[in-house]
């Protein structure tokens, strides 16, 4: 008997929300990551530019995602990231893993991870690393 | 309180999780569906289909805003294609729906087709039932960008909008056969663009060819006028519906109120003609068909002896059995 499963029996897929909070309009990186995650077999919900933390948390809830990927190039990550984590928790989605990409100074990383950011990726990060770490984060 | 009860109470997180379970066809999802099913059958399901880039998502956004002003609770199910190679997907319909953020009377859910080819995913119908039970008055179902044969939406929705835009191919080749026939309302979006007259003319002439509309339309008016004393006489002609053609500009809201009026008129027509119930029956019938096929397939796979499928398939490879003979052999040879 073949093991090939069809239709909905293929079961659960990793669902990822890729969002751009704040005011910077550079979404090239977010789109590259969205595409890479898609090619890794994940379902990626892309929300577009200039999202408020509230909009992102609401979308994460409605879409019941496993992972939220934030792209921030404006330098506002120390304000936006904790707010989004807080809202996810308030909505009962504390289990959702949050990744951050963009321009994040090294000295901010430890504090962001302490707050609950799972992974941080700067310029030059490989999509293979991102895919692997996203997969690992939802396993446990 | 279990998942289904929380959905009925209006818990949005429970709703989101139930949708996931139903989409994944898990045991939990099936149990929830069974429990909520008695609470379904109230919502107006509106399908929105059309070629990629005609503005379906923007139109859904505007329609949702309109229904919200009427005080209705609106659910949106936006379907985008899965990759046939990796199974992954980028679901981008929310990008056009940012006006709806922050409104607790709206719930947007994106879903991937996961291998289905009819413009919807296999679980789409079941997911509309979850929204229905959760008390949403309207569910807008946006199909994948559809070409000619993605007509599953007409089996699911009460009212199907087919969205066209000026300047797409020569004389709307793309919608000639299948998709035009399923339209309850034809929408020409981006109507501020040049070529809108030609598009409308082409659609009109297509309608006149495809439906016995002209004749019926003229009679239709008279019949309605003759309807005396508020009695619903429902003569034969009243059962005909001429798909109206509505121009819209979704980005600025032009034509949306008129479009909503056409949708309301169609719902009224369905109820008056008895087609609402007929469509309901047809939809549940085809849903049962699909489930039965799945169940029979699963039962067959569970019963066929290990390796029998492969060994029979090998004979087909060698051309010593035809596929039809192989299937007959598998079915007759299965263990009870």
Interface residues (C-beta under 8 A of the other chain):
Chain A: X1 X2 X6 X7 X8 X9 X10 X11 X12 X13 X15 X34 X35 X37 X38 X39 X40 X41 X42 X43 X44 X45 X46 X47 X48 X51 X52 X54 X55 X58 X59 X61 X62 X63 X64 X91 X92 X93
Chain B: X12 X13 X16 X17 X19 X20 X23 X24 X25 X26 X82 X83 X86 X87 X88 X89 X90 X91 X92 X94 X95 X98 X101 X102 X107 X108 X109 X110 X112 X114 X115 X116 X122 X123 X294 X301 X304 X306 X307 X308 X309 X310
